């Protein structure tokens, strides 16, 4: 809902929906979704992107419906030392977060739980990666990103220097 406040503040068009409505809205032919833009915690060299859980399934739905899927982040979130998303460690959240709501048990204690905090969206599902220095697009010939090259070229073109190293989340 933070994004909704920013959209209203910046006077951009937007509609607030719950996560599970996205695919259905993408299927609407009139007044549906024209593009999907998500934030990201981390983007690696090949464009694979780590973000809150559910981003990957949103990208798959967008691809299915022909909706361009974009990722937006500050360049400090680009990790030029990790070649692919396979190198991004994914935090596992506490099982009790799914078994109970406000302290009330809603699922059996004995049920196994898989509760990752993030997922990794493959760069192949991403139409463009939006940064403060410009938009990175996949190479037209290969369909792959080279975020290290994008970052170096964008900094040179914008006269920007290398920012201090950002400590990556584990």
C-alpha positions as CSV (number, residue, x, y, z in Angstrom):
1,X,0.0,0.0,0.0
2,X,3.0,2.3,0.3
3,X,3.2,2.3,-3.5
4,X,-0.5,3.4,-3.7
5,X,0.4,6.5,-1.6
6,X,3.3,7.3,-3.9
7,X,1.2,6.8,-7.0
8,X,-1.5,9.2,-5.7
9,X,1.2,11.7,-4.5
10,X,2.8,11.7,-7.9
11,X,-0.6,11.9,-9.7
12,X,0.0,8.7,-11.6
13,X,-2.7,6.4,-12.8
14,X,-3.0,3.3,-10.6
15,X,-5.5,0.9,-9.1
16,X,-5.1,-0.9,-5.8
17,X,-5.9,-4.6,-5.8
18,X,-5.0,-7.6,-3.6
19,X,-2.2,-9.8,-4.8
20,X,-4.4,-12.7,-5.9
21,X,-6.4,-10.4,-8.3
22,X,-3.5,-9.6,-10.6
23,X,-3.9,-12.4,-13.1
24,X,-7.7,-11.8,-13.4
25,X,-7.1,-8.1,-14.0
26,X,-4.5,-8.9,-16.7
27,X,-7.2,-10.9,-18.4
28,X,-9.6,-7.9,-18.7
29,X,-9.6,-6.7,-22.2
30,X,-10.9,-3.1,-21.6
31,X,-9.2,-0.9,-19.0
32,X,-6.9,-3.8,-17.9
33,X,-3.2,-3.6,-17.2
34,X,-0.9,-2.0,-19.7
35,X,2.3,-2.6,-17.9
36,X,3.4,-4.1,-14.6
37,X,6.2,-2.4,-12.5
38,X,7.6,-3.9,-9.4
39,X,10.4,-3.0,-7.1
40,X,13.3,-5.2,-6.3
41,X,15.8,-5.8,-3.5
42,X,18.5,-7.1,-5.8
43,X,19.3,-7.6,-9.5
44,X,22.3,-9.7,-10.6
45,X,24.3,-9.6,-13.7
46,X,22.0,-11.6,-16.0
47,X,18.9,-9.6,-14.8
48,X,17.5,-12.2,-12.4
49,X,15.8,-10.3,-9.7
50,X,15.1,-11.0,-6.0
51,X,12.0,-9.4,-4.6
52,X,9.2,-10.2,-2.1
53,X,7.6,-13.6,-2.6
54,X,5.0,-13.6,-5.3
55,X,6.9,-11.4,-7.8
56,X,7.9,-14.5,-9.9
57,X,4.3,-15.6,-10.3
58,X,3.3,-12.1,-11.2
59,X,6.0,-12.0,-14.0
60,X,4.7,-15.4,-15.3
61,X,1.1,-14.1,-15.4
62,X,2.3,-10.9,-17.2
63,X,4.2,-12.9,-19.8
64,X,1.1,-15.1,-20.4
65,X,-1.1,-12.1,-20.9
66,X,1.4,-10.1,-23.0
67,X,1.8,-7.4,-20.3
68,X,5.3,-5.9,-20.2
69,X,6.9,-6.6,-16.8
70,X,9.4,-4.1,-15.5
71,X,11.5,-4.0,-12.4
72,X,12.5,-0.6,-10.8
73,X,15.3,-0.2,-8.3
74,X,18.2,2.1,-7.4
75,X,21.5,1.1,-8.9
76,X,22.9,0.3,-5.4
77,X,20.7,-2.8,-5.7
78,X,22.5,-4.1,-8.7
79,X,24.9,-6.9,-7.7
80,X,27.7,-7.1,-10.4
81,X,29.4,-9.9,-8.4
82,X,26.7,-12.5,-8.7
83,X,26.2,-13.9,-12.2
84,X,22.8,-15.4,-11.9
85,X,19.8,-15.7,-9.5
86,X,21.0,-19.1,-8.4
87,X,23.6,-17.2,-6.3
88,X,21.0,-15.2,-4.3
89,X,20.4,-16.7,-0.9
90,X,16.7,-16.8,0.0
91,X,15.6,-16.1,3.6
92,X,13.2,-18.6,5.1
93,X,10.5,-17.0,7.3
94,X,9.2,-18.6,10.5
95,X,6.7,-21.4,10.0
96,X,4.4,-19.9,12.6
97,X,3.7,-16.9,10.3
98,X,1.6,-19.2,8.2
99,X,0.2,-21.4,11.0
100,X,-1.2,-18.6,13.1
101,X,-2.7,-15.1,12.7
102,X,-2.5,-12.7,15.6
103,X,-1.6,-15.6,17.8
104,X,-4.6,-17.7,16.8
105,X,-3.7,-21.1,15.3
106,X,-5.3,-21.4,11.9
107,X,-3.3,-24.4,10.6
108,X,-2.2,-27.7,12.3
109,X,1.1,-27.4,14.1
110,X,2.2,-30.7,12.5
111,X,1.8,-29.4,8.9
112,X,5.1,-28.8,7.0
113,X,5.6,-25.1,6.0
114,X,7.6,-23.6,3.2
115,X,7.7,-19.8,3.8
116,X,10.4,-18.0,1.8
117,X,10.6,-14.2,2.1
118,X,11.8,-13.7,-1.4
119,X,11.6,-15.3,-4.8
120,X,13.8,-14.9,-7.9
121,X,12.3,-13.8,-11.1
122,X,14.4,-14.8,-14.2
123,X,15.6,-12.0,-16.3
124,X,14.0,-13.6,-19.3
125,X,10.6,-12.5,-17.9
126,X,11.6,-8.9,-17.5
127,X,11.0,-6.3,-20.3
128,X,13.2,-3.7,-18.7
129,X,15.0,-2.8,-15.5
130,X,14.4,0.9,-14.5
131,X,17.1,2.8,-12.6
132,X,17.9,6.4,-11.8
133,X,20.5,6.2,-14.6
134,X,18.2,4.8,-17.3
135,X,16.5,1.6,-18.3
136,X,18.4,-1.6,-19.0
137,X,17.0,-3.8,-21.7
138,X,18.0,-7.3,-22.7
139,X,20.4,-7.7,-25.6
140,X,18.2,-8.0,-28.7
141,X,20.4,-10.7,-30.2
142,X,20.7,-12.9,-27.1
143,X,17.7,-11.8,-25.0
144,X,20.0,-11.6,-22.0
145,X,20.9,-8.8,-19.7
146,X,24.4,-7.7,-18.8
147,X,23.8,-5.5,-15.8
148,X,27.5,-4.9,-15.2
149,X,27.9,-3.5,-18.7
150,X,24.7,-1.5,-18.3
151,X,25.9,0.0,-15.0
152,X,29.4,0.9,-16.4
153,X,27.9,2.5,-19.6
154,X,25.2,4.3,-17.7
155,X,27.6,5.8,-15.2
156,X,29.9,6.9,-17.9
157,X,27.0,8.5,-19.9
158,X,25.6,10.2,-16.9
159,X,29.0,11.3,-15.5
160,X,28.2,9.4,-12.3
161,X,30.9,7.9,-10.1
162,X,30.9,4.5,-8.4
163,X,28.8,4.7,-5.2
164,X,30.1,3.2,-2.0
165,X,29.7,-0.6,-1.9
166,X,26.3,-1.7,-0.5
167,X,26.2,-4.7,1.8
168,X,24.0,-7.3,0.2
169,X,21.3,-9.1,2.2
170,X,21.9,-12.7,3.0
